[in-house]
């Protein structure tokens, strides 16, 4: 099954944006776990060849960290903007709808 990578502009509800932020948080936590494991391996004095491999991997992870952090920042900004729009609409007396999701998993 291929998942489409939906852009933030296509996500319209706050819950969808929060889901996206949660996904980015999990990606970041997993990345941090991988980095910690590699750093622990470095602490155990691996061979020179393995140390070079680990350092190369770690340098690539730094770029991934930056990329994930940028996506998290965009998701948080989109959540803030969505909340501000919602609050402004409520203040103006507009009727705002809240999506009430009911999913029947496993049925």
SVG drawing of the C-alpha trace seen along z (x, -y; Angstrom):
<svg xmlns="http://www.w3.org/2000/svg" viewBox="-24 -40 65 47">
<polyline fill="none" stroke="black" stroke-width="0.4" points="0.0,0.0 1.5,-3.3 0.6,-6.3 0.4,-9.7 2.5,-12.4 -0.2,-15.0 1.1,-18.6 0.1,-20.8 -2.0,-23.0 -4.2,-20.0 -4.9,-19.3 -7.9,-21.4 -8.8,-20.3 -6.9,-20.9 -7.1,-17.2 -5.4,-16.4 -2.7,-18.9 -2.2,-17.5 -1.9,-14.0 0.8,-15.3 2.6,-16.9 2.4,-13.6 3.9,-11.8 6.8,-14.3 7.4,-14.0 7.6,-10.2 10.0,-10.5 12.2,-12.8 12.1,-10.6 13.0,-7.6 15.9,-9.5 17.1,-10.6 17.0,-7.0 19.1,-5.9 21.7,-8.7 21.9,-7.7 22.5,-4.0 25.2,-5.0 26.9,-7.3 26.9,-4.5 28.5,-2.2 31.2,-4.9 31.7,-4.9 32.6,-1.2 35.7,-1.9 34.8,-0.2 37.3,0.5 38.6,-2.4 36.5,-1.3 33.3,-1.0 34.0,-4.4 34.3,-6.0 31.0,-4.3 29.3,-5.6 30.5,-9.1 29.3,-9.1 25.9,-7.9 25.7,-10.5 26.6,-13.3 23.7,-12.2 21.3,-12.1 22.1,-15.7 20.5,-16.7 17.5,-14.5 17.1,-16.1 17.0,-19.5 14.5,-18.4 12.2,-16.9 12.5,-20.0 11.5,-22.2 8.4,-20.0 7.5,-20.1 7.8,-23.8 5.5,-24.1 2.9,-21.8 2.9,-23.8 2.6,-27.1 -0.3,-25.6 -2.0,-24.5 -1.6,-28.0 -3.0,-29.6 -6.0,-27.2 -6.8,-27.9 -6.6,-31.7 -9.0,-31.4 -11.4,-29.3 -11.3,-31.7 -11.8,-34.7 -14.8,-33.0 -16.3,-32.3 -15.8,-35.9 -17.5,-37.1 -20.5,-34.9 -20.0,-32.5 -21.3,-29.0 -18.2,-26.7 -18.3,-23.0 -16.1,-20.6 -15.5,-17.3 -16.5,-14.5 -14.7,-11.4 -16.2,-8.0 -14.2,-5.2 -15.1,-1.6 -11.8,0.2 -11.9,3.9 -15.6,4.2"/>
</svg>
